[in-house]
């Protein structure tokens, strides 16, 4: 689809694709505690890491949370605790590199499956067709912060087949469906706190689980596979996956702000929902009835693929002062060179969604005027 260009005045302001939110009070609170840990010298696996873990577990409604240094680490550790070496693991092709990479690094083979056209997630029917005698489990990804309404079906399928289910909840802080939080559906799950996420600690991740053994094993794996912090007895092939105290302090602070930040993003999303409902060439991806997204991304699907999405984004940025966020995702995994050996034919839904969607800017502190500037720009360019 070729954008329709209309002459407009240069925008008075630029609406960025995303914005990290730390207000003056946040910065002062964090700085005070950084002084404290710098003075004590306990810079890793200390009291703030424990506080972050307890608070996040409580928020998600699970028994345990284990803090690690990235969302990628969280997934790999979970998979190692589940002993996936030599097994097959179902992974959506419409996801980030890290989901499948964690499977490979844990010694398993990713089996890629297509997406649901409505929710960008996987469908039980596609999963069932992809199962092999060697399948150990299923990884579900909450793309853009939307928890698919088919989660209970996926849980039931896993239980019926004797498989485990894991959530890649990197996008889903605060998202929920039918009263269950993202990160509480699976046997064990991974979150990311990368700077673009709804809440962040700079770099970091979190494992959530209600399984005592998985939580215990995860703590061993994250600290070089050691039996305990003050011993050099290594009992697992772990790695340096620890989260530092400075990062944990930032995470503790942002976790306290999470309900406020979610409310802010959802207010902006309601504006987009209403304003885009009359568009004929674009449909917003709405959260399912009974669920609520955190709007890590606000996704919308064009009726036709743009002739050049990069040019569309450039036009919106330079002429209208609107920065579109990164796609979820530009190319599915089976089209990525590094995963060529795992490609098992075309996956038309994912290929189509990846080609046709855009992600609108959304962030904590976004004003109504900024949201309407985005809508006006889309109306001018897309029609």
N, C-alpha and C positions, 0 to 999 in steps of 0.2 A: 504494500500500500504506500503510495507516494504522499507525503504530507502536503496539506494545502497551506501555502504561506500567505499570510496577510500582513500588510505593513502596520507596524505598531511603533509607538515611541519606545526608546530605550527604557528598560525597567528601572524603577527607582531603587529597588533592593534585589538582592540575590537570595533565593530560597535554596539552601544547601541540601544535598541528598540525605544527610544525617548530621547529628550534632551530639557530642558527648556532653552530659549535663552534670557539672559539679558547681554548685553555687558557693558563695563566700562562706556560708556556715559550714558546708561540707569540707571545704578546703582547710578551714581553721581546725575543725574536729580531727581531720586526718593528720594534719601537721603536728598537732599536740601529741598524738599517739605514736607518730613516727619518731618524735624526740624521745619518747619513753623507751621504745624498743631499741633505738640506737644506743641509748644510755645503758640498757641492760645487756646488750650484745646477743640476746636470743632472737635471731633473725629468721629462724625457720622452725616449723612444727612447734609453735608456742601457743600462748593462751588465745591470741586473736584468731589463729587458724581454727582452734577448737570452738570458739564462739561463733565463727562464721559457719562451721559445719552444723552445729546445733540449731542455729537460727534457720539455716536453709532447709534442713530436714523437717523442722517444725512447719515451715511455710509450705513445703510440698506435701506434707501429710505422710511422711515415711519415717521409718525408725532410725535410719542412718544416713549421713552424708559424709563423704570423704573428699577433702579438698586436694586438688592436684594442679599441675602447672598449665594445663590447657584442656580444651574440650576433646582434642584428638587423643591426648593421654588418657582421659577419662574412659573413652570408648575402648582403647586398646587394653587397658587394665581390666575392665569388665570382661572383655573377651578372653583374656588370659585366665581370669578366675574361673571361667566357664569351660576351660580346657578344650578350646576349639581346634587345636593343632591337627591338621590333616582332615578337617571336616569342611562341609559346605555351609555357607551362611547366606540367607536371602537378604539382598540389599537393593533398595530402589536405584534405578539408573538416574533418576532425577534427584540428585543430591550433590553435596560438596565432596571433593576429593577425599577428605579425611575419613568419611564414613567407610568407604571401601578400603582405603589405605590401612586403617586400623585393623580390619579383618585380615588383610594380607600380612601385616607386621606381627599379628598374633599367631600366624601360621596356618590360617584357613584360606579357603577359596571363596571369593564373593560370587554369588549367582545373581545376576542383575535382572530386575523385573520392571515392567512398565508402570505408568502412573495412572491415577484416577483423573479424568478430565475436569472434575469439579473441585477437588481439594488438593491436587498436586501430590497426593500421597499414594501408597500402594493399596491395591484391592485384594481381598481374600481370594477371589477366583484366579487372579494372575499368580498369586503366591502358591496356591495349591498346584497349579500346572507346572510350576518351576521346582517343586520339591523333588529331591533325589533320595535314594536309600541312605545317602551319606549326610543329609541335611541335619544340622544340629539346632539351628534356631533362625529367628527372623529379627531383622533390625528395621524398625519403623522410624521415619523421620518426619517431624512436624514442620513442614516447609512454611517459612514466612511467619510462623507462630500459630498456625491453624492446626488444631488437633482434629484429625479426621473423625467423622461420626461413625466410622467403621472399626474403631478401636476395639469395641467389645467383640465384634465378629472375628477380628484378628486374634484377640486373646483366646477365644473359643477354639479357633482353628489350631493355634499352637498347642492348647491343652489336649485337643483331640488327637493330634499327631505325636504327642510326647515331645514337643519342642519347647525351648525357652523363647521368650520375647523380650527384646531390649529396645529402649527408646533412645534415639539420637535426638535429644531435646535441646540442642544447641541454640535453637531459635525460640524456645517456648517458655521462658521464665514468666510465670504467672498466667499462662494459657490454661484453659480447662475445658472439659466436656462432661456433661451430666454429673457435675459435682466432683469429678476426679481431676486433679491437677496433672498437667504434663510433667513427666518424671515420676509418676506414681502408678502407671499402668504396668510397666515392665518388671521383670525380675530384678533387673538393675539397669541404670540409665545414665547418660552422660550429658552434662551441660557445659557450655562455653561462656567465658567472661571476656572474650575478645573486645577491644574498644568499641566496635560498632554495635554490640549487643544492647538490648534494652537496659540491662544493668551490667556493670563491668568492674573489674579490679585491675585493669591494665592488660594483663595476661593472666589466664587462669582457667580452671575447670572444676567441675564437681560431679562426683558419682552419687547417685541416690539409690537406696535399696532398703528393703525391710528384712533382708536376709542377713543374719548375723555372720555366717561364714564368709559370704562375699565381702562384707564390710571389713572383716578381719584380714582377709587375703589382700584386699585392695590396699590397706595400709602397709602391708609387707612389700607388695610390688612397688609402691610409689617411692620407697626409701631404699633403693638398690637391692631389694629382696632380703633385707636384714630381718632377723627375728625380733629385734627391738632397736630403739633409737640409740641406746648406749652400748650396743654390742656390735662386733664385726663378724658375727655368725650369719652367713648368707644362706638362706634356705629356699629362695626362689630366684629365677633369672629375671630380676627386676631391673630398674633403671632409675635415674635421677628424675623423678616425676613430682617432686615436692612443690608445694606452694609456699612462697616466702611470707614472713609476717607483714612486711610492708604491703604486699598485694592483698593479704587477708584483711588488713585494716581498711583498705579501700573497699573491698567487697562487703565487709560488715556495714559500712556506712551506706553504700548503695542499696543494700538489702533493706535497710530501714526506710529508704526512700521509694522502694519499688511500688507499693500501692499507689502513691501519689503520681509516680511517673507513668504507671499504667493508665490511671484515670485521665491523665493529660493526653496520652496517645489515643485513647479511645474517644475522647471528645473530638479530636481531629478526624479520626476515622468516620465518625458519624456525619461530619460535614461532607467528606468524600462520598460516603454511601448515598446521601441525599442528592448531592449535586450531580453525581455521575449516573444516577438512575435513569435519566432521560437521554443519555448518550446512545446513539444508534450504532456506532462503530467500535464501541468498547464496553466491556462489562466488568464491573468490579468483582473480585473474588471475596464473597461474604463469608463470615464465620457461620458454621452450621447452627441450626436451631438447637438450643440446649447447650451451646458452647460459647466460649468467648476467646477471641484472639488477643495476644498482647500487642499485635501490630508491629512486630519487629520489621516486617515489610508490609506495605499496602500494595497488594498485587492487583493488576487489572489486565484483562486479556483482550487484545485487538481482534476484530473480525477477520482481518487478513494480516499476514506477516508484513511488517514495514519493509519497504524496498531496501533500506539500510538503517538499522536501528542506531548505529553510531551517529549517523547524520541527523536522525531524529533527535537524539539526545543533545547533539551539538547545537541544533537549531533552538531547542527549548532553553538551553543554557545561555547562549549568546544573544538571542533576540528577545527572550521572555524572562530571563533571570530565574529559571527553574532548573535545578539539578536533579535528574532522575537517579534513583539509587541503582545499585548493581542488581543484575537479574538473579533469579533462583530457578534455574541456572541458565547461562547462555548456551551451553552444550551439555547434553546428558553424558553420563560416564562412559557409556559404550561407544561414544564418539571421541573420547579422549585418547590420545596415542598411548599413554601409559597403561591403559586398561584394555588395549586391543585384544589381548589373548582371552579376555573374559566376555567379549561381545558374542552374543548368540542370536544374531539376526536383528532386523529392524525393530524398533519399539516406537510405533507411530504416535501414540498419545504423548509421550515425553518429548519426542522430536517436535511435534506440533506446538505443545505448550511452551517449550523453550524458545521457539521461533517467534511466537506471537505475543508474549506477555511483556509488560513493563512494570516497574516498581516506582510508585510515587514517593516523593520525599515525606518522611514523617519522623518526628522526634519530640522529646520532652521539651516543653516551652514553645512549641510552634503556635503561632497566633492564628486567629480566624482569618485575618487579612492575608497572611502567607498562604493558608490553605486555599483561599478563594483565588489568589494569584495563580496557583497551580491549576485550578479548575479552568480559569479563564484562558490560560495558555493552551491547555489541552483542547478546549473548545475551538480556539483559533487554528490550531495546527492539525488536529485530527478531524474536527467537524462533528 
